[in-house]
């Protein structure tokens, strides 16, 4: 093989390698920790938040026990879960156990070994008297709050998502609603709730599509997941008020602005769709005609406890 042919073969191999990298995740997820999250999600549905891009995944789940009996029925399962954590190779590990009258807590905080160079894994799992919390981060980039840039494939991203949107927003009886909400562009947070990060007003159009099913919602979820594996975008999925689920995709465009697409399926079969440019979507974007002003007391609503189930009144309190 002459030198020219060697160079051609080398170029083909390099090009193939680039295509392969852009078609897969760069980080590896620990199967035991993902399994724990999936088990908790099946035990306590619609209590979660998952954020992903090709270099990072975060799994979050919080649950407030209804009463002492609600916790007791899962005690053996929790012990088994903590035992699984003990089997994982940890770089650093902190365990706190309290068992006294009126106070019970088991808490694990671990940085977990990964054979993927440059990757940082972190897990927190705690079970107390009133609340359960789980957080697992698999991250090769080192900053889970940074949105990736979709500049390289921006046209393809817009084209594919808007084609799917157009299949729904032009149906009969679809409402289109102009909305404005406070958001940010600098913090790169996809799902935001703290007023300290809000620095701009963002205008968007929300579409309300009646008579939809889980299969309709899944089309958006699957497309966002496909694009997360192919392009530099971030996707997120979470519950809202423990009642319904939403999913979304975000990236930074050529103008250095955050672009967000979102889909949410209400229990009554209403599919809500949204697209915004210039800032991140709030978690409550699919709600009705409410004041999306994050100078209000949003925390008590976002972290919903048994004392304010379904409560929206706090949104307009100062």
C-alpha positions, 0 to 999 in steps of 0.5 A: 500500500503506497503512502497516498492509500495509507492516508486515504484509509486513515482519513476514512477510519478517523471519519468513521470514529467521529461518526461513532462518537457522535452516535453514542453517550460518552459517559458510562452509567453504573448499572447497579445505581441505575437499577436502584433508581428504576426500582425506586421509580416503580415504588414511588412513581412520578417523583423524579427528575432525569437530566441527560446529555451525551456526557452526563446523566443525573437521576433524582427522586424524592418521596415524602412518606404519608405516615409511619406505616407508609415507610415501614412496609418498605424497610426490608427493601431499603436495607437491601438497597443500602447493602447493594451500595456497600458492594460498589467500589467507592473512592470516597464514602460517608455513611450516617446512621441515626436510630434513636427515639423519634429520629431515624436516618440512614444516609450514604454519600459516595463518589464511585469508581468508574473505569471510564477515563475522566468520569466522575460518579456521585450518589446520595441515598438517604431514608429518614422518618419523613422523606426519601432522597436519591441522587445519582450523577454520572458525569464526564464533563465535570459541570452538570449544569452546563448546556451543550452547544448544538451549533454543529447540528442546529439545522437538523435539530430544528427540522426534525423537531418542528416536523413532529410539532407540525403534525400536532399543532395544526390539528382542529381545536388546538389552542396556541397561547402566548406566554411570558416568564422569567428565566435565565440564559447565563446559568445554563440550567434546563429546569430552573426554580430559584429566583437568584438565577432569573435575569430575563423575560422570555416569550414563547408560544404554548400549544394545547392539543386535545385528545392525545394518548401516552403514545403521542407523548412518547413520540416526543420523548423518543425523538428527544432521546434520539437527538441526545444520543446523536447531537450536543443537546440536553434532555430532561424528564420529570413529574409535575405536582406528582400528577403528570409527566413532561419532557424537553430538549435544550441546547445553545444556538448560534446566537448563544441563546438557550433553545428549549422544546417541551412536551407534557401529557396531562391526565385528561389527554391534553398534550401541551407543546412549547418552544422558546428561545432566549432562556430555560423552561420553568418546570411549571410551563404546562400549567394553566394561566398562572403568573410565571414570576419566579420572584414569588415563593416557588420553592414551597410549590416545587418541593411539594410536601403533603401539606400543600398537595396541588397548591398553586396559591403560593405562586403569586405570594411575595 
